[in-house]
Each structure stands twice: as C-alpha cells, then as structure tokens.
C-alpha cells in the first residue's frame, strides 16, 4: 500500500498558499484492506474512505470510462492494480495532477510544475471533454489565480468550446452550476470566472440573460467600457474590492440585465429598465435555483439601484417607499448590502474606482431619521389601526424631508 498527497494541497503548497484541505490517493490497496485498518467508507460510486483519526478523505487509485452524457455518465474502476499515473491522468488540469510521496518527493508525470511556473491552466488529457463540470472548474481556477496572471491554455479553451458545441454543458444540473458559481464569487477576481465562461460559449447556455449583455453598446457619455457585459464585469470587480460578501457581488453582477433585452433600435439607451431587469433576475435565479438570500438582494438592487444614485433628487415619499421595500427598518444588514452593491455600480466605470459615493451616507441618514420616529406617541393620542399607520408614515416623511 502506498499513500500520496494529491490535488489542490500539493498545488497550493507549491504556490506558497495556505492548504485548505488535504486529499489522499491510495495505490495498491483494496476496499477490504482499508476497512480492516479502520477507515470508514463513504463513497458509493467509487471507494472513498475517511481516516479513523484525521477524517481526511482517502480514495483508492481509480480509472474512469465514459458511458453516457453529462458528468455522471462514468464507470469507475478501482483496485490494487491501478497505478498512480493512471489515477493522475484522469484529473482535470496538470496543476491538479501532481502527487507528493510521504518523503516529500513529487510525482509529476504531466508537467504540472512547469505549468505552475508558466501560469497555465492546461488539461491533462483529451478525456477532459468527458466531464462538463471541468469547464466551471477551469473558470473558477482562472478567477482564483488571476492575480498571478494565470490563463487558460489555447488547447484547453478549444476543448471547452467543443464541449459547449456538443451540448455537454446542457447536462449540468442547476445545483452543481450554483455550487461552482458561488465558490467563484468568493475569489479575489470573480469577474474572471464570467469572462472565461463567456469566451468559451458556456455563459450563453448557463446564464443567457447575462451573456447577451456582451453584444449591447454603452452610452458613451456615461460609460467608456466597450459593451454592457464589460461594464457589469467592472461592477462585479468593484464589488469584490468593497466586500467579501458574495450576495453583494452576485447582486452587483445582475443589476442591469434588461440592457440585453432591449431592441437594438433603442441602443445605447439605458433608462427605465429596472422593472424588466427584475423579471430577468427572477428568471435566472429560478433556473439556477439560487438561494433566497441571493435572489432577494439581486431583485432589490435591480429595481432600486437608480433610486440610490438619484437619492438627492427623489421626493421623501419615494425614499420611504424604497426603504419599506428594502425592509430597511427591520433588516439593517440587507440595507447595507444594498448600499454596497449600488456603490459598486457607481465605481464600476473606468476611472471611477476610488470615487466617493455620498448617496450612501445620505440614505443612511434619511433611513435613520425615519427609523427613529416612535409609534407610542400616536397610540397615546388614541389613534388605532390604519390611523396609526398613516400618522407614522407622515412623520417618517417629515423626518426624511428634514434631513434632505
């Protein structure tokens, strides 16, 4: 029995990054031997075991054979005769196909170390095309390592395009797409994830509402970005610089979807699109089964981000209606998330990355003034029911007007 550290742990050690989790491959062993040593089997499709003390995952070396479409259409073969090289060749990228022996020796049959030095995301073998999840993983690694200049190898990009054209991406279930998307949004350069998917054609299959933005020109008086797609990626990256909160980043990305639904005759007009954007956000979130907290914030940002930008111009009544829709008097955290997404939109323009956003402070002050209006005095006056609600509303509007 021979045990090797594999995958991301080896890759990240070589890059000098913290190791998040460790995975192991076991060569020359059987399921019975692993169970006799006290390991607990957890894999149904192939033998994966938990170490009796560390609870880290140990998988028997295995090979895979494609038998059907999608990422589940595989037959897995694992036994004591499978070699380490045979196990490593089934992995997605060369940088993930490096193993480390207990004495620290590296086993790198497919050039992963060289690709790490070159900043290259390159597939291990032509079998890459058999699993569509790998498209999402490559895009996610591009986002994770973008700051070091990593890029997708030309040949790997060509395979990704081929997979999209062959319909492999269409077999991905929403839960798996969202899992990779949400992980990518936690990276330092999440916009790179979207760029890679757009370039290989996968974005049009997975998030068509977003993909069409890359064909929509921008009004030059407001934006210097080449198209609406480039602009929302700039907004996403601005959000990433403002906060690690992935719900804010997701909302920032989807805030202007309706620009892609406008007829070309209206390009580059970008006014009055908030209601249609909401419909498209709801559509996208339903298809990908996006968690409610992400969907709700994205809908609110799509509907009210221009209200935020024009806060100084709006009537007190309009601001109060927005606060009520945002739940700003009950959910202060979501109100702050909304403001961050709007600030990202304002900063997501070339040359404006460090601009102040005084609207945020104005909205905080007007919301606070309205929130401090007490209900008890109206009750003491003998008001009840709808009369209390009307009096409270009038008082909140007056408080907002005083701040303005």
NUMI-145308 format. One record per residue (C-alpha): residue number from 1; z, x, y. Coordinates in nm, 4 decimals, m for minus. Layout:
! NUMI-145308
+-----+----------+----------+----------+
: num :        w :        u :        v :
+-----+----------+----------+----------+
: NUM :        Z :        X :        Y :
...
+-----+----------+----------+----------+
//
This chain:
! NUMI-145308
+-----+----------+----------+----------+
: num :        w :        u :        v :
+-----+----------+----------+----------+
:   1 :   0.0000 :   0.0000 :   0.0000 :
:   2 :  m0.0997 :   0.1337 :   0.3423 :
:   3 :   0.0057 :  m0.0312 :   0.6698 :
:   4 :  m0.1701 :   0.0196 :   1.0041 :
:   5 :  m0.1062 :  m0.0994 :   1.3584 :
:   6 :  m0.4254 :  m0.2687 :   1.4793 :
:   7 :  m0.5913 :  m0.4574 :   1.7625 :
:   8 :  m0.4502 :  m0.5106 :   2.1072 :
:   9 :  m0.1389 :  m0.3000 :   2.0545 :
:  10 :  m0.3441 :   0.0120 :   1.9827 :
:  11 :  m0.5875 :  m0.0648 :   2.2651 :
:  12 :  m0.3151 :  m0.1186 :   2.5235 :
:  13 :  m0.1245 :   0.1951 :   2.4168 :
:  14 :  m0.4387 :   0.3992 :   2.4730 :
:  15 :  m0.4825 :   0.2388 :   2.8161 :
:  16 :  m0.1214 :   0.3101 :   2.9067 :
:  17 :  m0.0382 :  m0.0594 :   2.9312 :
:  18 :   0.2719 :  m0.2399 :   2.8043 :
:  19 :   0.2257 :  m0.3625 :   2.4481 :
:  20 :   0.2749 :  m0.7400 :   2.4454 :
:  21 :   0.2765 :  m0.7903 :   2.0702 :
:  22 :   0.2041 :  m0.5873 :   1.7595 :
:  23 :  m0.0187 :  m0.6873 :   1.4686 :
:  24 :  m0.0482 :  m0.5034 :   1.1412 :
:  25 :  m0.3041 :  m0.4857 :   0.8627 :
:  26 :  m0.2040 :  m0.4067 :   0.5063 :
:  27 :  m0.4510 :  m0.2278 :   0.2803 :
:  28 :  m0.4168 :  m0.2030 :  m0.0971 :
:  29 :  m0.1678 :  m0.4871 :  m0.1442 :
:  30 :  m0.1665 :  m0.8335 :  m0.2982 :
:  31 :  m0.0005 :  m1.1555 :  m0.1939 :
:  32 :   0.2445 :  m1.1251 :  m0.4835 :
:  33 :   0.3494 :  m0.7762 :  m0.3732 :
:  34 :   0.4081 :  m0.8912 :  m0.0156 :
:  35 :   0.6229 :  m1.1828 :  m0.1310 :
:  36 :   0.8208 :  m0.9527 :  m0.3617 :
:  37 :   0.9014 :  m0.7337 :  m0.0597 :
:  38 :   1.0491 :  m1.0324 :   0.1255 :
:  39 :   0.7586 :  m1.1139 :   0.3569 :
:  40 :   0.7070 :  m1.4836 :   0.4345 :
:  41 :   0.3511 :  m1.6132 :   0.4015 :
:  42 :   0.2319 :  m1.8251 :   0.6955 :
:  43 :  m0.1479 :  m1.8152 :   0.6735 :
:  44 :  m0.3319 :  m2.0900 :   0.4905 :
:  45 :  m0.6902 :  m1.9719 :   0.5389 :
:  46 :  m0.6083 :  m1.6087 :   0.4624 :
:  47 :  m0.2890 :  m1.4191 :   0.3725 :
:  48 :  m0.0778 :  m1.3539 :   0.6813 :
:  49 :   0.2886 :  m1.2696 :   0.6440 :
:  50 :   0.5941 :  m1.2358 :   0.8659 :
:  51 :   0.8042 :  m0.9220 :   0.8304 :
:  52 :   1.1513 :  m1.0106 :   0.6982 :
:  53 :   1.3273 :  m0.8288 :   0.9853 :
:  54 :   1.0908 :  m0.7981 :   1.2841 :
:  55 :   0.8980 :  m1.1234 :   1.2170 :
:  56 :   0.5805 :  m0.9474 :   1.3302 :
:  57 :   0.2545 :  m1.0516 :   1.1632 :
:  58 :   0.1155 :  m0.8512 :   0.8726 :
:  59 :  m0.2272 :  m0.9540 :   0.7407 :
:  60 :  m0.3923 :  m0.8347 :   0.4216 :
:  61 :  m0.7177 :  m0.6490 :   0.4874 :
:  62 :  m0.9975 :  m0.9002 :   0.4567 :
:  63 :  m1.3684 :  m0.9670 :   0.4852 :
:  64 :  m1.5354 :  m1.2846 :   0.6106 :
:  65 :  m1.8577 :  m1.4607 :   0.5187 :
:  66 :  m2.0222 :  m1.7210 :   0.7417 :
:  67 :  m2.0762 :  m2.0528 :   0.5615 :
:  68 :  m2.1172 :  m2.3094 :   0.8404 :
:  69 :  m2.1417 :  m2.3647 :   1.2160 :
:  70 :  m1.8568 :  m2.3065 :   1.4593 :
:  71 :  m1.5523 :  m2.0870 :   1.4441 :
:  72 :  m1.4103 :  m2.2478 :   1.1295 :
:  73 :  m1.7190 :  m2.2028 :   0.9121 :
:  74 :  m1.5991 :  m1.8952 :   0.7232 :
:  75 :  m1.4937 :  m1.7982 :   0.3729 :
:  76 :  m1.2267 :  m1.5271 :   0.3783 :
:  77 :  m1.1833 :  m1.2710 :   0.1027 :
:  78 :  m0.8595 :  m1.0681 :   0.0914 :
:  79 :  m0.7481 :  m0.8453 :  m0.1930 :
:  80 :  m0.6292 :  m0.4920 :  m0.2629 :
:  81 :  m0.9855 :  m0.3581 :  m0.2830 :
:  82 :  m1.0792 :  m0.4361 :   0.0802 :
:  83 :  m1.0855 :  m0.1158 :   0.2848 :
:  84 :  m0.9561 :  m0.0626 :   0.6376 :
:  85 :  m1.3108 :  m0.0027 :   0.7655 :
:  86 :  m1.4251 :  m0.3326 :   0.6120 :
:  87 :  m1.1405 :  m0.5113 :   0.7845 :
:  88 :  m1.2090 :  m0.3490 :   1.1218 :
:  89 :  m1.5824 :  m0.4227 :   1.1214 :
:  90 :  m1.5196 :  m0.7993 :   1.1256 :
:  91 :  m1.3382 :  m0.7729 :   1.4631 :
:  92 :  m1.4965 :  m0.8759 :   1.7924 :
:  93 :  m1.5017 :  m0.5683 :   2.0180 :
:  94 :  m1.4906 :  m0.1980 :   1.9436 :
:  95 :  m1.1857 :  m0.1557 :   2.1682 :
:  96 :  m1.0035 :  m0.4009 :   1.9403 :
:  97 :  m1.1206 :  m0.2293 :   1.6197 :
:  98 :  m0.9009 :   0.0808 :   1.6354 :
:  99 :  m0.6151 :   0.1286 :   1.3873 :
: 100 :  m0.3139 :   0.3584 :   1.4024 :
: 101 :  m0.1505 :   0.5072 :   1.0933 :
: 102 :   0.2292 :   0.5495 :   1.0713 :
: 103 :   0.1954 :   0.9194 :   1.1668 :
: 104 :   0.0039 :   0.8290 :   1.4839 :
: 105 :  m0.3411 :   0.9158 :   1.3502 :
: 106 :  m0.6126 :   0.6918 :   1.4949 :
: 107 :  m0.8794 :   0.5421 :   1.2716 :
: 108 :  m1.1748 :   0.4532 :   1.4932 :
: 109 :  m1.4935 :   0.4128 :   1.2878 :
: 110 :  m1.6846 :   0.2106 :   1.5511 :
: 111 :  m1.6359 :   0.4103 :   1.8723 :
: 112 :  m1.3618 :   0.2078 :   2.0378 :
: 113 :  m1.2019 :   0.5060 :   2.2135 :
: 114 :  m1.5323 :   0.6106 :   2.3657 :
: 115 :  m1.5875 :   0.2552 :   2.4909 :
: 116 :  m1.2384 :   0.2502 :   2.6406 :
: 117 :  m1.3211 :   0.5635 :   2.8357 :
: 118 :  m1.6556 :   0.4163 :   2.9432 :
: 119 :  m1.5070 :   0.0782 :   3.0389 :
: 120 :  m1.7376 :  m0.1004 :   2.7970 :
: 121 :  m1.6845 :  m0.4323 :   2.6188 :
: 122 :  m1.9145 :  m0.3890 :   2.3181 :
: 123 :  m1.9403 :  m0.5859 :   1.9957 :
: 124 :  m1.8579 :  m0.4137 :   1.6684 :
: 125 :  m2.1396 :  m0.5560 :   1.4559 :
: 126 :  m2.4124 :  m0.8227 :   1.4574 :
: 127 :  m2.1586 :  m1.0524 :   1.2875 :
: 128 :  m2.0244 :  m1.1070 :   1.6413 :
: 129 :  m2.2613 :  m1.4043 :   1.6701 :
: 130 :  m2.0845 :  m1.5933 :   1.3917 :
: 131 :  m1.7778 :  m1.6939 :   1.5956 :
: 132 :  m1.8274 :  m1.8694 :   1.9346 :
: 133 :  m1.4648 :  m1.8090 :   2.0341 :
: 134 :  m1.5689 :  m1.4492 :   2.0855 :
: 135 :  m1.7660 :  m1.5489 :   2.3958 :
: 136 :  m1.4453 :  m1.6760 :   2.5527 :
: 137 :  m1.2523 :  m1.3688 :   2.4407 :
: 138 :  m1.5072 :  m1.1292 :   2.5879 :
: 139 :  m1.4932 :  m1.3184 :   2.9185 :
: 140 :  m1.1129 :  m1.3061 :   2.9107 :
: 141 :  m1.1083 :  m0.9319 :   2.8442 :
: 142 :  m1.3557 :  m0.8879 :   3.1293 :
: 143 :  m1.1051 :  m1.0631 :   3.3567 :
: 144 :  m0.8109 :  m0.8616 :   3.2247 :
: 145 :  m0.9769 :  m0.5216 :   3.2621 :
: 146 :  m1.1964 :  m0.5904 :   3.5664 :
: 147 :  m0.9797 :  m0.3810 :   3.7966 :
: 148 :  m1.0701 :  m0.0738 :   3.5911 :
: 149 :  m1.4391 :  m0.1511 :   3.6078 :
: 150 :  m1.4882 :  m0.2766 :   3.2531 :
: 151 :  m1.8165 :  m0.4553 :   3.1971 :
: 152 :  m1.9930 :  m0.6338 :   2.9134 :
: 153 :  m2.2426 :  m0.4192 :   2.7243 :
: 154 :  m2.6034 :  m0.5287 :   2.7623 :
: 155 :  m2.6457 :  m0.5842 :   2.3904 :
: 156 :  m2.3278 :  m0.7870 :   2.3685 :
: 157 :  m2.4373 :  m1.0030 :   2.6591 :
: 158 :  m2.7687 :  m1.0623 :   2.4819 :
: 159 :  m2.5854 :  m1.1777 :   2.1698 :
: 160 :  m2.3705 :  m1.4111 :   2.3775 :
: 161 :  m2.6805 :  m1.5687 :   2.5302 :
: 162 :  m2.8298 :  m1.6082 :   2.1849 :
: 163 :  m2.5132 :  m1.7848 :   2.0654 :
: 164 :  m2.5330 :  m2.0277 :   2.3554 :
: 165 :  m2.9014 :  m2.0964 :   2.2928 :
: 166 :  m2.8310 :  m2.1573 :   1.9238 :
: 167 :  m2.5675 :  m2.4180 :   2.0068 :
: 168 :  m2.2707 :  m2.2245 :   1.8675 :
: 169 :  m2.0698 :  m2.2865 :   2.1857 :
: 170 :  m2.1090 :  m2.6622 :   2.1394 :
: 171 :  m1.8881 :  m2.6461 :   1.8299 :
: 172 :  m1.5843 :  m2.5243 :   2.0248 :
: 173 :  m1.3055 :  m2.7808 :   2.0341 :
: 174 :  m1.1514 :  m2.8600 :   2.3759 :
: 175 :  m0.8088 :  m2.7268 :   2.2796 :
: 176 :  m0.9478 :  m2.3833 :   2.1984 :
: 177 :  m1.1526 :  m2.3694 :   2.5174 :
: 178 :  m0.8494 :  m2.4630 :   2.7242 :
: 179 :  m0.6298 :  m2.2091 :   2.5441 :
: 180 :  m0.8648 :  m1.9249 :   2.6370 :
: 181 :  m0.9257 :  m2.0623 :   2.9870 :
: 182 :  m0.5553 :  m2.0911 :   3.0669 :
: 183 :  m0.4912 :  m1.7369 :   2.9405 :
: 184 :  m0.7769 :  m1.6036 :   3.1507 :
: 185 :  m0.6386 :  m1.7767 :   3.4596 :
: 186 :  m0.3204 :  m1.5728 :   3.4205 :
: 187 :  m0.5131 :  m1.2465 :   3.4553 :
: 188 :  m0.5390 :  m1.0492 :   3.7770 :
: 189 :  m0.9134 :  m1.1192 :   3.8190 :
: 190 :  m0.9671 :  m1.4713 :   3.6787 :
: 191 :  m1.2952 :  m1.5138 :   3.8674 :
: 192 :  m1.4493 :  m1.2545 :   3.6367 :
: 193 :  m1.3922 :  m1.4877 :   3.3402 :
: 194 :  m1.6046 :  m1.7565 :   3.5046 :
: 195 :  m1.8710 :  m1.5052 :   3.6077 :
: 196 :  m1.9199 :  m1.3839 :   3.2506 :
: 197 :  m1.9472 :  m1.7393 :   3.1170 :
: 198 :  m2.1944 :  m1.8292 :   3.3894 :
: 199 :  m2.4110 :  m1.5241 :   3.3256 :
: 200 :  m2.4481 :  m1.5900 :   2.9528 :
: 201 :  m2.5054 :  m1.9646 :   2.9965 :
: 202 :  m2.1807 :  m2.0778 :   2.8335 :
: 203 :  m2.0372 :  m2.2234 :   3.1546 :
: 204 :  m2.3143 :  m2.4847 :   3.1691 :
: 205 :  m2.2132 :  m2.6045 :   2.8214 :
: 206 :  m1.8365 :  m2.5933 :   2.8718 :
: 207 :  m1.7921 :  m2.6801 :   3.2416 :
: 208 :  m2.1274 :  m2.8125 :   3.3676 :
: 209 :  m1.9652 :  m2.9645 :   3.6764 :
: 210 :  m1.8762 :  m2.6107 :   3.7828 :
: 211 :  m2.1912 :  m2.4356 :   3.6628 :
: 212 :  m2.4235 :  m2.6393 :   3.8867 :
: 213 :  m2.2483 :  m2.5046 :   4.1963 :
: 214 :  m2.4299 :  m2.1740 :   4.1482 :
: 215 :  m2.7536 :  m2.3493 :   4.2479 :
: 216 :  m2.6191 :  m2.5026 :   4.5705 :
: 217 :  m2.6700 :  m2.3105 :   4.9006 :
: 218 :  m2.3868 :  m2.2853 :   5.1517 :
: 219 :  m2.3877 :  m2.3894 :   5.5189 :
: 220 :  m2.4284 :  m2.0533 :   5.6908 :
: 221 :  m2.2119 :  m2.1499 :   5.9876 :
: 222 :  m1.9091 :  m2.1777 :   5.7597 :
: 223 :  m1.9798 :  m1.9523 :   5.4602 :
: 224 :  m2.1559 :  m1.6219 :   5.4054 :
: 225 :  m2.1389 :  m1.6486 :   5.0261 :
: 226 :  m2.4757 :  m1.6888 :   4.8538 :
: 227 :  m2.4023 :  m2.0269 :   4.6979 :
: 228 :  m2.1250 :  m2.2764 :   4.6317 :
: 229 :  m2.0481 :  m2.1144 :   4.2980 :
: 230 :  m1.9856 :  m1.7773 :   4.4572 :
: 231 :  m1.7694 :  m1.9472 :   4.7176 :
: 232 :  m1.5398 :  m2.1220 :   4.4690 :
: 233 :  m1.5004 :  m1.7944 :   4.2792 :
: 234 :  m1.3899 :  m1.6353 :   4.6059 :
: 235 :  m1.1393 :  m1.9185 :   4.6493 :
: 236 :  m1.0146 :  m1.8646 :   4.2940 :
: 237 :  m0.9660 :  m1.4953 :   4.3593 :
: 238 :  m0.7858 :  m1.5713 :   4.6855 :
: 239 :  m0.5522 :  m1.7994 :   4.4911 :
: 240 :  m0.4901 :  m1.5214 :   4.2403 :
: 241 :  m0.3857 :  m1.2933 :   4.5248 :
: 242 :  m0.1495 :  m1.5576 :   4.6620 :
: 243 :   0.0293 :  m1.6669 :   4.3441 :
: 244 :   0.0532 :  m1.6128 :   3.9675 :
: 245 :   0.0756 :  m1.9919 :   3.9268 :
: 246 :  m0.2168 :  m2.0874 :   3.7031 :
: 247 :  m0.2030 :  m2.4537 :   3.8076 :
: 248 :  m0.2772 :  m2.3468 :   4.1668 :
: 249 :  m0.5580 :  m2.1183 :   4.0516 :
: 250 :  m0.7164 :  m2.3955 :   3.8442 :
: 251 :  m0.6982 :  m2.6430 :   4.1336 :
: 252 :  m0.8494 :  m2.3878 :   4.3712 :
: 253 :  m1.1466 :  m2.3398 :   4.1403 :
: 254 :  m1.2240 :  m2.7110 :   4.1130 :
: 255 :  m1.1623 :  m2.8189 :   4.4701 :
: 256 :  m1.5309 :  m2.8625 :   4.5701 :
: 257 :  m1.7108 :  m2.9844 :   4.2592 :
: 258 :  m1.9068 :  m3.2552 :   4.4372 :
: 259 :  m2.1237 :  m2.9993 :   4.6126 :
: 260 :  m2.3068 :  m2.9663 :   4.2825 :
: 261 :  m2.3630 :  m3.3417 :   4.2555 :
: 262 :  m2.5275 :  m3.3866 :   4.5954 :
: 263 :  m2.9049 :  m3.4403 :   4.6030 :
: 264 :  m3.0915 :  m3.1266 :   4.7155 :
: 265 :  m3.2146 :  m3.3123 :   5.0245 :
: 266 :  m2.8560 :  m3.3041 :   5.1568 :
: 267 :  m2.8036 :  m2.9292 :   5.1033 :
: 268 :  m2.6243 :  m2.7477 :   5.2566 :
: 269 :  m2.4228 :  m3.0386 :   5.3968 :
: 270 :  m2.0648 :  m3.0317 :   5.2676 :
: 271 :  m1.8829 :  m3.3166 :   5.4396 :
: 272 :  m1.7381 :  m3.6346 :   5.2940 :
: 273 :  m1.7408 :  m3.5187 :   4.9356 :
: 274 :  m1.3739 :  m3.5442 :   4.8427 :
: 275 :  m1.3866 :  m3.8783 :   4.6596 :
: 276 :  m1.6780 :  m3.7727 :   4.4415 :
: 277 :  m1.5093 :  m3.4404 :   4.3687 :
: 278 :  m1.2087 :  m3.6275 :   4.2339 :
: 279 :  m1.4288 :  m3.8137 :   3.9867 :
: 280 :  m1.5804 :  m3.4881 :   3.8632 :
: 281 :  m1.2410 :  m3.3195 :   3.8311 :
: 282 :  m1.1158 :  m3.6122 :   3.6237 :
: 283 :  m1.4292 :  m3.5951 :   3.4088 :
: 284 :  m1.3953 :  m3.2234 :   3.3415 :
: 285 :  m1.0231 :  m3.2448 :   3.2700 :
: 286 :  m1.0695 :  m3.5345 :   3.0284 :
: 287 :  m1.3374 :  m3.3494 :   2.8334 :
: 288 :  m1.1322 :  m3.0287 :   2.8031 :
: 289 :  m0.8065 :  m3.2218 :   2.7511 :
: 290 :  m0.6445 :  m3.0359 :   3.0363 :
: 291 :  m0.2642 :  m3.0788 :   3.0577 :
: 292 :  m0.1487 :  m3.3378 :   3.3103 :
: 293 :   0.0206 :  m3.0954 :   3.5492 :
: 294 :  m0.3070 :  m2.9046 :   3.5931 :
: 295 :  m0.5169 :  m3.2181 :   3.6231 :
: 296 :  m0.2867 :  m3.3879 :   3.8751 :
: 297 :  m0.2765 :  m3.0928 :   4.1137 :
: 298 :  m0.6515 :  m3.0353 :   4.0848 :
: 299 :  m0.7175 :  m3.4005 :   4.1721 :
: 300 :  m0.4862 :  m3.3877 :   4.4741 :
: 301 :  m0.6392 :  m3.0655 :   4.6062 :
: 302 :  m0.9908 :  m3.2035 :   4.5604 :
: 303 :  m0.9006 :  m3.5196 :   4.7520 :
: 304 :  m0.6860 :  m3.3794 :   5.0335 :
: 305 :  m0.7757 :  m3.0148 :   5.0991 :
: 306 :  m0.9805 :  m3.1041 :   5.4070 :
: 307 :  m0.6852 :  m3.3093 :   5.5340 :
: 308 :  m0.4814 :  m2.9913 :   5.5139 :
: 309 :  m0.7412 :  m2.7869 :   5.7019 :
: 310 :  m0.7575 :  m3.0527 :   5.9769 :
: 311 :  m0.3834 :  m3.1190 :   5.9903 :
: 312 :  m0.3606 :  m3.0710 :   6.3667 :
: 313 :  m0.6357 :  m3.3295 :   6.4266 :
: 314 :  m0.5049 :  m3.6063 :   6.1994 :
: 315 :  m0.3074 :  m3.9107 :   6.3024 :
: 316 :   0.0597 :  m3.9216 :   6.1965 :
: 317 :  m0.0196 :  m4.2258 :   5.9819 :
: 318 :  m0.2835 :  m4.0271 :   5.7904 :
: 319 :  m0.0465 :  m3.7360 :   5.7333 :
: 320 :   0.2208 :  m3.9698 :   5.5997 :
: 321 :  m0.0281 :  m4.1288 :   5.3619 :
: 322 :  m0.1176 :  m3.7810 :   5.2349 :
: 323 :   0.2474 :  m3.6870 :   5.1874 :
: 324 :   0.3052 :  m4.0036 :   4.9898 :
: 325 :   0.0004 :  m3.9397 :   4.7717 :
: 326 :   0.1146 :  m3.5837 :   4.7079 :
: 327 :   0.4635 :  m3.7018 :   4.6157 :
: 328 :   0.5840 :  m3.4561 :   4.8791 :
: 329 :   0.9195 :  m3.6326 :   4.9243 :
: 330 :   1.0020 :  m3.6135 :   4.5530 :
: 331 :   0.8140 :  m3.3092 :   4.4222 :
: 332 :   0.8550 :  m3.0290 :   4.6733 :
: 333 :   0.7215 :  m2.7679 :   4.4306 :
: 334 :   0.3923 :  m2.9532 :   4.3909 :
: 335 :   0.3656 :  m2.9860 :   4.7678 :
: 336 :   0.3971 :  m2.6063 :   4.7929 :
: 337 :   0.1366 :  m2.5654 :   4.5180 :
: 338 :  m0.0979 :  m2.7876 :   4.7149 :
: 339 :  m0.0488 :  m2.5773 :   5.0288 :
: 340 :  m0.1197 :  m2.2564 :   4.8368 :
: 341 :  m0.4446 :  m2.3965 :   4.6984 :
: 342 :  m0.5524 :  m2.5052 :   5.0468 :
: 343 :  m0.4634 :  m2.1643 :   5.1876 :
: 344 :  m0.6744 :  m2.0048 :   4.9138 :
: 345 :  m0.9667 :  m2.2253 :   5.0162 :
: 346 :  m0.9311 :  m2.1104 :   5.3759 :
: 347 :  m0.9059 :  m1.7452 :   5.2766 :
: 348 :  m1.1783 :  m1.7586 :   5.0148 :
: 349 :  m1.4510 :  m1.6763 :   5.2632 :
: 350 :  m1.5942 :  m1.3336 :   5.3262 :
: 351 :  m1.3937 :  m1.1602 :   5.5976 :
: 352 :  m1.1075 :  m1.4125 :   5.5959 :
: 353 :  m0.8954 :  m1.2837 :   5.3046 :
: 354 :  m0.5991 :  m1.1992 :   5.5295 :
: 355 :  m0.6245 :  m1.4869 :   5.7770 :
: 356 :  m0.3156 :  m1.6804 :   5.8753 :
: 357 :  m0.3042 :  m2.0441 :   5.7718 :
: 358 :  m0.0918 :  m2.2168 :   6.0402 :
: 359 :  m0.1703 :  m2.5567 :   5.8891 :
: 360 :   0.0745 :  m2.4832 :   5.6083 :
: 361 :   0.3675 :  m2.4380 :   5.8451 :
: 362 :   0.2661 :  m2.7461 :   6.0439 :
: 363 :   0.2538 :  m2.9560 :   5.7283 :
: 364 :   0.5886 :  m2.8219 :   5.6098 :
: 365 :   0.7459 :  m2.9090 :   5.9443 :
: 366 :   0.5999 :  m3.2591 :   5.9611 :
: 367 :   0.6891 :  m3.3286 :   5.5966 :
: 368 :   1.0456 :  m3.2079 :   5.6565 :
: 369 :   1.0813 :  m3.4230 :   5.9663 :
: 370 :   0.9630 :  m3.7292 :   5.7761 :
: 371 :   1.1839 :  m3.6489 :   5.4762 :
: 372 :   1.4935 :  m3.6281 :   5.6958 :
: 373 :   1.4615 :  m3.9897 :   5.8054 :
: 374 :   1.7576 :  m4.1637 :   5.6417 :
: 375 :   1.7387 :  m4.5073 :   5.4810 :
: 376 :   2.1029 :  m4.6017 :   5.5271 :
: 377 :   2.0801 :  m4.6981 :   5.8972 :
: 378 :   1.8211 :  m4.9640 :   5.8085 :
: 379 :   2.0454 :  m5.1003 :   5.5374 :
: 380 :   2.3333 :  m5.1086 :   5.7861 :
: 381 :   2.1138 :  m5.3157 :   6.0163 :
: 382 :   2.0919 :  m5.5768 :   5.7430 :
: 383 :   1.7312 :  m5.5091 :   5.6506 :
: 384 :   1.6206 :  m5.5652 :   5.2919 :
: 385 :   1.3175 :  m5.5103 :   5.0662 :
: 386 :   0.9864 :  m5.4784 :   5.2418 :
: 387 :   1.1557 :  m5.4759 :   5.5831 :
: 388 :   1.3339 :  m5.1532 :   5.4898 :
: 389 :   1.0070 :  m5.0010 :   5.3682 :
: 390 :   0.8305 :  m5.0949 :   5.6930 :
: 391 :   1.1100 :  m4.9588 :   5.9106 :
: 392 :   1.1262 :  m4.6360 :   5.7090 :
: 393 :   0.7518 :  m4.5903 :   5.7394 :
: 394 :   0.7587 :  m4.6472 :   6.1168 :
: 395 :   1.0450 :  m4.3997 :   6.1572 :
: 396 :   0.8682 :  m4.1354 :   5.9477 :
: 397 :   0.5504 :  m4.1760 :   6.1510 :
: 398 :   0.7526 :  m4.1325 :   6.4707 :
: 399 :   0.9171 :  m3.8199 :   6.3295 :
: 400 :   0.5781 :  m3.6722 :   6.2406 :
: 401 :   0.4406 :  m3.7582 :   6.5828 :
: 402 :   0.7349 :  m3.5818 :   6.7470 :
: 403 :   0.6558 :  m3.2588 :   6.5588 :
: 404 :   0.2855 :  m3.2828 :   6.6413 :
+-----+----------+----------+----------+
//
